[in-house]
Amino acid sequence: MKTERELELYIHIPFCIRKCAYCDFLSAPSTETVRKAYVDALCREIRLSGEEQKDALVTSVFIGGGTPSVLTARQTEQILEALGDAFRIRSDAEISMEVNPGTTDRDRLSSYKKNGINRLSIGLQSANDNELQVLGRIHDYAAFQRTFQEARQAGFTNLNVDLMAAIPGQTLRSYEESLKKVLSLQPEHISAYSLILEEGTPFYEWYQEGKGQTDHPALPEEEEERRMYERTHELLTAEGYHRYEISNYAKPDRECRHNIGYWKRKEYLGLGIGAASLIRETRFTNIRNLTEYIACIRGGGQLEQIRENYERLGKQDQIEETMILGLRMEQGVSLAEFEQRYGVSMMELYRKVIEKYTGYGLLNCQDGYLHLTERGISVSNVILADFLFD
Amino acid sequence: MASIDQSKIRNFCIIAHIDHGKSTLADRIIEMTGLLTSREMKAQVLDNMELEQERGITIKSQAVRIIYTAKNGEEYIFNLIDTPGHVDFNYEVSRSLAACDGAILVVDAAQGVEAQTLANVYLALDHDLDVIPVINKIDLPSARPEEVIEEIEDVIGIEAQDAPQISAKTGLNVDQVLEQIVEKLPAPKGDPSAPLQALIFDSVYDSYKGVIVFCRIKEGTVRKGTKIRMMATGAVEEVVEVGYFGAGQFFPCDELPAGMVGYITASLKNVKDTRVGDTITDDDRPCAAPLPGYKKVNPMVYCGMYPADGAKYQDLRDALEKLQLNDAALQFEPETSIALGFGFRCGFLGLLHLEIIQERLEREYNLDLVTTAPSVIYKVHKTNGEVIDLTNPTNLPDPAEIEYMEEPMVKAEIMVTSEYIGAIMDLCQERRGIYEGMEYMEATRAVLKYRLPLNEIIYDFFDALKSRSRGYASFDYEICGYEHSELVKLDILINKEEVDALSFIVFAGSAYERGRKMCEKLKEEIPRQLFEIPIQAAIGSKIIARETVKAMRKDVLAKCYGGDITRKKKLLEKQKEGKKRMRQVGNVEIPQKAFMSVLKLDDK
C-alpha cells in the first residue's frame, strides 16, 4: 500500500485582548472590523492552499495565536468549515485550539466541539494571581477554573494547561502550589515552560538590559529555576504524566501529535500572517504585515505573494535539524530511521560528539535511540550546537 | 649631471617628545619646499604605514630628499630623516641620528620640555649633531613661548632666544625654520674620491628590487656597478641601482657621493646580509676601518606569539622575517607550548614595540595572534656556576639547581606637575621603586628619579602613570644593569592542569597578590562550562590562590515549535562560532584573550 503524503496545518490568529509583558508572538489587540477582514482573508488563503496541497492528507490542525478565542464562535466555525472544504482531513486528526481564560463561554466552547475541535490548550501560566498580574495576563485563577470546568462540560476530553516557571517574584513554593492546583484538575497534558526573555518585550528591557532596576520583582535565581524544573518532573511523574519533550508532559497516549510533528520534521503548512511552513524540505514564512496580508489576499493575490524567507534545506541542514529537534524529545532520535533516511550511520557521522557527551553522562544511547540524559537537558544548547557541521 | 655641491646639502632630523608636532612639521616642510602640492599632501606624508597614521605616531624611520630655494637664491638639498618619538624606539632614533649632521628640536609651546625632549636631545648631542630649537603650537591659547624658551636654555642648556615660534599646523613661521636649517646646520663633510664608507641606517624589502638599503655616504662615492662589501657580514654584491627618496617613492640617480643620503639595491636576496649599522665599502678599494656602528640594542622584553589558527604557523614566520628586515631590534625563535602549540618567542625593545609588532602582524599580515605575558631577561645563577639568560618562564630550572637570580633594573625619570607627585611616588613604591631624588624644574614641575625593576614597568606602568596623573606625567628610562632579587615562578593551573603559556616570573613579595589577581581575572575571562573548573595559582607545588568557575547550570531552550526553528538554529550556530574562538586546554575551553588578560592587572 502506498503511504499518503501527510501534512500538518497551523492557523495563526494574531489577536489578543492585551499584550502580555513577556510575549513576543505576532499578536496585538484589534477591532471587530479588522478581525472580520482577517478571517475572510484567512479563509481564502485556506482555499488556495487546499488547492495547492491537493495530494496531502492532513493529520493535525493547530489553531494558535495570539488568543484565537477572541474570535466569535461564528468566525471560528467559518475557519473550520473552510478547512474541511479545502483539505482532506483524516478522520482521527488531532484538531487543537488555544484558548485563554476570560475569553471563552459555554456557547463558544460547545460550538468549538461541535465544529470538530477535539483538543484545547488553555493558557494559565500560574495559579497565583500576583504572578498573573506581573505577567500582564488578563485573567485570574478563578477565571481559569471556570474555563476548565466549562470545557469539560462541553465534552472536551483532551485538555492542555500551559504553566510557566521562573516568573518574576515566583518562588519554588508558589510554583509548586500552581503545579498542585493544576494537577488536582487532572488535565491530559501539561506544558511547563521556563520564562524566556525575548528581545523586544517589556520583560527583556526590564530584566535583560535594565539590570539592577528595583521597581519590578526579581527573576528567580538560576539555581531556583532549575529546582522548579526538577520539581515539575518529580510531581508530574508521580501523578502519571510522562515527559516526552523538554517542556511537555502528557498522560499515556495524550501527547500533542501536532507538536511532535515539528520535532520529527513532518511537513507543515502555516496559514495566516507570520506563520511558518516546512514543505518539501523548504522553509518559508508568511509575511508579517496584517494590512498587507489582507490587501493582497483580498485583491486576488496568489500564495507566492504572501510568502517570504524561503530557505531550501540541503541534506546537511536536514541532518542537523533532525538532531537538534529530535533530541528535544525524551525518546530521542532513532538510529535506524536516521540511517534509512540519510544513508549514513549516525554513530559514524557524529562519533566524536556522541562519545564526548556520552562520556560526560549528558547523552545516552539505548535501545536504538540517542537521547539527552536528565543532566544533558539542562545544558542541551551546548550539546546541540556541537551537532551542527563546521 | 652636474656634480653635487656638498656645501648645499643639509642632512637633518626632527626630534621631539611624543605629540609635540614632529610629523606635522615634517609634513609642512615637505609641502613648503614644493616637492608636493597641497593637493597631493595626505596628512602626515611620512607616516605612510596605516598603523602610524591611526596611532598618530611614527614607528619606522623614513627619509625624504627635498629641494629648497633659500632667500639667498641658492638651491639646497635637504635630506630629512624622520625619527620615532617613543622611548622604546631610542634605538631607531639612534640609527637615524647617525645619518644626520643636525637636528631640529621641536618643543610644544604649552607643554614645555618633557622627559623625552631631554632624552632625545642627549642622544643627538651624543652623535655630535648641531641642534636648533623650534617652539611649536604657538597658536594654542595656552602657549607660553617665553617660559618655554627659558626652560630650554635652563634645563637643556642650548641657546634658544631666536628659536622660531611656529605653528606647524597652520604653517606660521615655518619659513624661518627652513632658513635656519640653511644658516645654522652644517653641511656634510667627506671626500667623494676617498674609498667608499657608507652607513646602513635602515632597509626595506621590495618584491621587485629585493632588499633596499638606506644609507648615508660618509666617504667616497657609490654608483651602479660598484662592487660593494658589507664589512660585518662580508657579503659582496654588485650595485644594481642607487637613488634618493621622494615622499614615499624611490628616484634612481647615477651616483651617491659623500655627504648624501640615499638607497642602494644590489640583488641582495638574503635579508641577513644587510645589517643595520653595518658599513658598506668598495670591495676593490676598501676603506681602512668600518664606521663606529651605533649602539647595538638588544631586546628587553620577550613574549610568546602564537597563531590563533595553528595552520598559520608558517605565515607567522614569514611575516616576522619580513618585519625583522627593517626592525633589527625584533628577534624571534621557534618555541612550543602545550597550551598554544607552535609559535615563537619574540624579543622587543619594550611593551609599545611589542604592541606595534603585534598590531602590524594582525593588520598587515592578517594574522590572528595569541600573545603570552611579556617577560624580561632574568639571569639565573645555577649552583653549578652556570648562568642562564632566561627569556621564557617555562625554562626556569628546578629551584634546587638555582643559587640566585638577578633581574634588570632601569633608571627612570618621571616628569610630573607637583600636585601628582604623591600619587606617582605611591605608584613607584608599589612597583618596588627606589627613590633616588627629585629636582624641581620650576615651581610646579619636578623630575622624580627612581630605580625600578624593568619587570615592574613592562606591563601597565605607562597606563598607570597616565591614569594616576590625569595624563600629566611623562616618563623615560634607561637600563642600568642587573640586581640580585628574590624571584619565583608563578604557575597557573586550570582544571588541575598547568597552563605553560600563563606561567610568569614574579618578585616573591608580590607573588600572592599577583596570583590572586590572575585567578580573579581568569575567572572573569573563562566562561562557565559543563563542569566546575578550578583556577589555581601555584609556586612549585604550593597553591597560593584559587578561584572556581562554576559549572554551567542551565543552557536550554524552553520552547521550539514550527515558527521558532530557523531562529533557534541560528542561535546555536552563533554559540558554535563563539566556541571556535577558544583554545582547548585539556577539557577546558579558554578564550584567546584570557592569555593576554594578565597584562592589565593594575586596579587603581
Interface residues (C-beta under 8 A of the other chain):
Chain A: Y10 Y193 S194 L195 I196 E222 E223 E225 R226 I246 S247 N259 Y262 W263 Y268 G270 G274 A275 A276 S277 L278 R283 T285 N309 E311 E320 E321 I324 L325 R328 Y360 L362 I377 S378 V379 S380 N381 V382 L384 A385 D386 L388
Chain B: L530 F531 M552 R553 K554 D555 V556 L557 A558 K559 C560 Y561 G562 G563 I565 T566 K568 K569 L571 L572 E573 Q575 K576 K579
